[in-house]
């Protein structure tokens, strides 16, 4: 009897554990996301089924989050509310460039979920940096062979500014690098910064090298922004130099070489600015939502502010979560009055992360990263889709493993020129096979194309009107190697015939019909045409003159190329 009770208890424990809710999933602010606005952002997530209520924990202390400490619980749905979003504005202003942790715990009558901890980095408010050195070096740190013996503050005005300057002195003599480093600052992704300072270089001998740099690792390594190789006194002068850095950084001035070559290097009125042509605030509240029934991701955003007014938004995407090392690629630039976009060029069962910036002047920094989780929807299982080119024809082949409720495929094409793509055009529709588990193959030939690069995609449409797009395939029609005029076909002919010709380069083209006395009957072509292969249909009954049976001439002129051929009309 005791064994039966113990076994029953074990089975009951397993059953209760199995019925506890699954954890939340698909966080909109995914782990590692950057650019989160400190006062204007919303967290989103999805909840599993069979949840009675949930709770949200939020803090910059990961230990408090991991332990579900009640002091950092910001949403409590007990006993019957299930939340799926939270506005961070409810917490007030977040810190600049702070790593925040959060998690959602799901509850039902059987227990709670074992929830993952998610995190993100807030976007800092970038300060203007000003150092006038009126009374001290204001927190600058000296890194060099002789330390403070070479860098110091002086109540002088060699730079033609008000008294008070940063000074480098030659004595004591050393050979090497000597830096003076500013306090730490923070810059968001995408900002271009502009430095401004006054200086005077007092030369002694040989070549003197001084400069300005920044470091992101507290002085271990430096990136030079401006330097001077002097063989005499230089200045007083004012320097303006742009540079771009994101995250935590420090600024520094340096001397390198033999310090005996210089007398003094003076610096004053040091400023770092965001140029006025850069928008002040990037777009915010970027959201990316995958559709449950159509293969697409819908993104929308708040426009932000800019000076001067923006002329559009650039959207970038990368594969994977924000922490992925995959590079971002620009997928579209919208107009300034557009605040949403539908991305159909996505794969099933994939994760994508998006970011956006305003286009105005050099452009704004990027706003928050938003992640979309494209589900594995398979109404039609497309197992292959490829193109092949023969002469000026493109053949498309595709195959399906299964089809469900498939009305058919709309074939779409667009031409790409100078790295800019035209709009998609529907060129054909091919009926599907409804619902079937038998593999199906399809073929479509796009004929008589001009030279150029083309892209194709399939829009698979269900009988209920829902649809999804395939991946994109590309094809290139190469221009003809030479000019040519082919024999018409059919020949003899009645009532019509086709004339084919090739243009090897862009030319003004004339294609005319003559009788044997050299009299012009009709001009079939009389315009400038790009390189490519062409086919023109000639119907005698549509010409101005009534033609009788006999021999006629057709002549092609394209630049310096001239060729004529005979054709026979039989009535």
Secondary structure by P-SEA (a helix, b strand, c coil): caaaaaaaaaaaaaaaaaaccccccccccccccccccccccccccccccccccccccccccaaaaaaccccccccccccbbbbcccccccccccccbbbbbbbbbbbccccccbbbbbcbbbbccccccccccccccccccccccccccccccccccccccccbbbbbbccccccbbbbbbccbbbbccbbbbbbbbcccccccccbbbbbcccccccccbbbbccccccccccccbbbbbbbbbccccccccccccccccccbbbbcbbbbbcccccccccccbbbbbbbccccbbbbbbbbccccccccbbbbbbbcccccccbbbbbcccccccccccccccccccbbbbbbbbbbccccccccbbbbbbbccccccccccccccccccbbbbbbbbcccccccbbbbbbbbbccccccccccccccccccccccbbbbbbbbccccbbbbbbbbbcccccccccccbbbbbbbbccccccccccccccccccbbbbbccccccbbbbbccccccccccccccccccbbbbbbbbbcccccccccbbbbbbbbbcccbbbbbbbbbcc
